[in-house]
Amino acid sequence: MKKFVKVALWTLVTAVLPATAFAAEGGEGAASSLGPALGAGIAIGLAGLGCGIGQGLTAGNTTAGIARNPGAAGAMFTNFILGMVLIESIAIYGLVIAFLLQGKIS
């Protein structure tokens, strides 16, 4: 629990520190664009991370299944490709959200 609190605190400090640097300039344009820019980065980052983990698990389990039962490779490969396509669509949704948020940056 202590480790989680430390990580959460440092994440908060890292997220707030650039906002205070922009506030020192006195310009409101740079500070107001911090939220959408941070959101765009987080959106594509988390989408890429989640899809990478999902694709790795899918590929590993499909390979293990084909190794155990080579006769079912055709049916497994079809489901594997369909699963990869659906996993990749999640990354594309993250990319679309990042582009939409990037359009709000002044």
Short mmCIF file of the C-alpha atoms (twelve columns), coordinates in Angstrom:
data_MODEL
# 
_entry.id   MODEL 
# 
loop_
_atom_site.group_PDB 
_atom_site.id 
_atom_site.type_symbol 
_atom_site.label_atom_id 
_atom_site.label_alt_id 
_atom_site.label_comp_id 
_atom_site.label_asym_id 
_atom_site.label_seq_id 
_atom_site.Cartn_x 
_atom_site.Cartn_y 
_atom_site.Cartn_z 
_atom_site.pdbx_PDB_model_num 
ATOM 1   C CA . MET A 1   0.000   0.000   0.000   1 
ATOM 2   C CA . LYS A 2   2.882   2.377   0.758   1 
ATOM 3   C CA . LYS A 3   4.340   1.772   -2.664  1 
ATOM 4   C CA . PHE A 4   1.005   2.567   -4.346  1 
ATOM 5   C CA . VAL A 5   0.724   5.846   -2.431  1 
ATOM 6   C CA . LYS A 6   4.261   6.824   -3.474  1 
ATOM 7   C CA . VAL A 7   3.565   6.035   -7.119  1 
ATOM 8   C CA . ALA A 8   0.274   7.947   -7.041  1 
ATOM 9   C CA . LEU A 9   1.939   10.956  -5.391  1 
ATOM 10  C CA . TRP A 10  4.809   11.068  -7.895  1 
ATOM 11  C CA . THR A 11  2.370   10.699  -10.774 1 
ATOM 12  C CA . LEU A 12  0.381   13.648  -9.458  1 
ATOM 13  C CA . VAL A 13  3.539   15.742  -9.024  1 
ATOM 14  C CA . THR A 14  4.684   14.884  -12.538 1 
ATOM 15  C CA . ALA A 15  1.299   15.814  -13.995 1 
ATOM 16  C CA . VAL A 16  0.991   19.113  -12.094 1 
ATOM 17  C CA . LEU A 17  4.576   20.356  -12.445 1 
ATOM 18  C CA . PRO A 18  4.291   21.380  -16.138 1 
ATOM 19  C CA . ALA A 19  1.099   23.303  -15.352 1 
ATOM 20  C CA . THR A 20  2.927   25.419  -12.792 1 
ATOM 21  C CA . ALA A 21  5.722   26.075  -15.282 1 
ATOM 22  C CA . PHE A 22  3.221   27.362  -17.832 1 
ATOM 23  C CA . ALA A 23  1.473   29.452  -15.176 1 
ATOM 24  C CA . ALA A 24  4.760   31.260  -14.444 1 
ATOM 25  C CA . GLU A 25  4.751   32.672  -17.986 1 
ATOM 26  C CA . GLY A 26  1.491   34.465  -17.407 1 
ATOM 27  C CA . GLY A 27  0.054   33.216  -20.704 1 
ATOM 28  C CA . GLU A 28  -3.159  31.276  -20.479 1 
ATOM 29  C CA . GLY A 29  -2.900  29.650  -23.917 1 
ATOM 30  C CA . ALA A 30  -0.122  27.253  -23.021 1 
ATOM 31  C CA . ALA A 31  -1.628  26.140  -19.706 1 
ATOM 32  C CA . SER A 32  -5.100  25.605  -21.161 1 
ATOM 33  C CA . SER A 33  -3.735  23.217  -23.804 1 
ATOM 34  C CA . LEU A 34  -2.095  20.977  -21.215 1 
ATOM 35  C CA . GLY A 35  -5.221  18.922  -20.469 1 
ATOM 36  C CA . PRO A 36  -6.064  17.816  -24.016 1 
ATOM 37  C CA . ALA A 37  -2.394  17.177  -24.806 1 
ATOM 38  C CA . LEU A 38  -1.976  15.044  -21.702 1 
ATOM 39  C CA . GLY A 39  -5.235  13.229  -22.472 1 
ATOM 40  C CA . ALA A 40  -4.131  12.514  -26.051 1 
ATOM 41  C CA . GLY A 41  -0.842  11.068  -24.857 1 
ATOM 42  C CA . ILE A 42  -2.493  8.948   -22.202 1 
ATOM 43  C CA . ALA A 43  -5.178  7.727   -24.636 1 
ATOM 44  C CA . ILE A 44  -2.764  6.441   -27.258 1 
ATOM 45  C CA . GLY A 45  -0.310  5.169   -24.649 1 
ATOM 46  C CA . LEU A 46  -2.840  3.091   -22.754 1 
ATOM 47  C CA . ALA A 47  -4.435  1.834   -25.971 1 
ATOM 48  C CA . GLY A 48  -1.044  0.725   -27.272 1 
ATOM 49  C CA . LEU A 49  -0.101  -0.870  -23.962 1 
ATOM 50  C CA . GLY A 50  -3.359  -2.776  -23.628 1 
ATOM 51  C CA . CYS A 51  -3.318  -3.960  -27.221 1 
ATOM 52  C CA . GLY A 52  0.296   -5.061  -26.981 1 
ATOM 53  C CA . ILE A 53  -0.474  -7.147  -23.921 1 
ATOM 54  C CA . GLY A 54  -3.601  -8.594  -25.531 1 
ATOM 55  C CA . GLN A 55  -1.839  -9.481  -28.759 1 
ATOM 56  C CA . GLY A 56  1.038   -11.080 -26.896 1 
ATOM 57  C CA . LEU A 57  -1.283  -13.252 -24.846 1 
ATOM 58  C CA . THR A 58  -3.330  -14.198 -27.903 1 
ATOM 59  C CA . ALA A 59  -0.306  -15.113 -29.991 1 
ATOM 60  C CA . GLY A 60  1.287   -17.103 -27.168 1 
ATOM 61  C CA . ASN A 61  -1.846  -19.073 -26.373 1 
ATOM 62  C CA . THR A 62  -2.556  -19.780 -30.044 1 
ATOM 63  C CA . THR A 63  1.000   -21.014 -30.564 1 
ATOM 64  C CA . ALA A 64  0.725   -23.246 -27.498 1 
ATOM 65  C CA . GLY A 65  -2.620  -24.608 -28.712 1 
ATOM 66  C CA . ILE A 66  -1.280  -25.395 -32.173 1 
ATOM 67  C CA . ALA A 67  1.770   -27.082 -30.634 1 
ATOM 68  C CA . ARG A 68  -0.482  -29.342 -28.551 1 
ATOM 69  C CA . ASN A 69  -2.941  -30.144 -31.351 1 
ATOM 70  C CA . PRO A 70  -1.508  -29.534 -34.837 1 
ATOM 71  C CA . GLY A 71  -4.646  -30.928 -36.468 1 
ATOM 72  C CA . ALA A 72  -6.723  -27.995 -35.236 1 
ATOM 73  C CA . ALA A 73  -4.306  -25.384 -36.570 1 
ATOM 74  C CA . GLY A 74  -6.685  -24.206 -39.312 1 
ATOM 75  C CA . ALA A 75  -9.563  -23.417 -36.968 1 
ATOM 76  C CA . MET A 76  -7.237  -21.863 -34.400 1 
ATOM 77  C CA . PHE A 77  -5.537  -19.694 -37.007 1 
ATOM 78  C CA . THR A 78  -8.870  -18.313 -38.222 1 
ATOM 79  C CA . ASN A 79  -9.897  -17.409 -34.679 1 
ATOM 80  C CA . PHE A 80  -6.410  -16.001 -34.057 1 
ATOM 81  C CA . ILE A 81  -6.636  -13.604 -37.013 1 
ATOM 82  C CA . LEU A 82  -10.154 -12.523 -36.012 1 
ATOM 83  C CA . GLY A 83  -9.000  -11.897 -32.448 1 
ATOM 84  C CA . MET A 84  -5.997  -9.867  -33.613 1 
ATOM 85  C CA . VAL A 85  -8.230  -7.708  -35.786 1 
ATOM 86  C CA . LEU A 86  -10.577 -7.004  -32.886 1 
ATOM 87  C CA . ILE A 87  -7.680  -6.231  -30.547 1 
ATOM 88  C CA . GLU A 88  -6.142  -3.860  -33.093 1 
ATOM 89  C CA . SER A 89  -9.455  -2.015  -33.472 1 
ATOM 90  C CA . ILE A 90  -9.124  -0.957  -29.829 1 
ATOM 91  C CA . ALA A 91  -5.784  0.671   -30.623 1 
ATOM 92  C CA . ILE A 92  -7.403  2.496   -33.532 1 
ATOM 93  C CA . TYR A 93  -10.108 3.818   -31.177 1 
ATOM 94  C CA . GLY A 94  -7.346  5.164   -28.923 1 
ATOM 95  C CA . LEU A 95  -5.707  6.821   -31.923 1 
ATOM 96  C CA . VAL A 96  -9.006  8.443   -32.947 1 
ATOM 97  C CA . ILE A 97  -9.518  9.759   -29.413 1 
ATOM 98  C CA . ALA A 98  -5.974  11.143  -29.415 1 
ATOM 99  C CA . PHE A 99  -6.604  12.937  -32.738 1 
ATOM 100 C CA . LEU A 100 -9.878  14.370  -31.453 1 
ATOM 101 C CA . LEU A 101 -8.169  15.670  -28.322 1 
ATOM 102 C CA . GLN A 102 -5.267  17.026  -30.372 1 
ATOM 103 C CA . GLY A 103 -7.770  19.117  -32.345 1 
ATOM 104 C CA . LYS A 104 -8.742  20.914  -29.115 1 
ATOM 105 C CA . ILE A 105 -5.168  22.112  -28.496 1 
ATOM 106 C CA . SER A 106 -4.812  25.810  -29.314 1 
# 
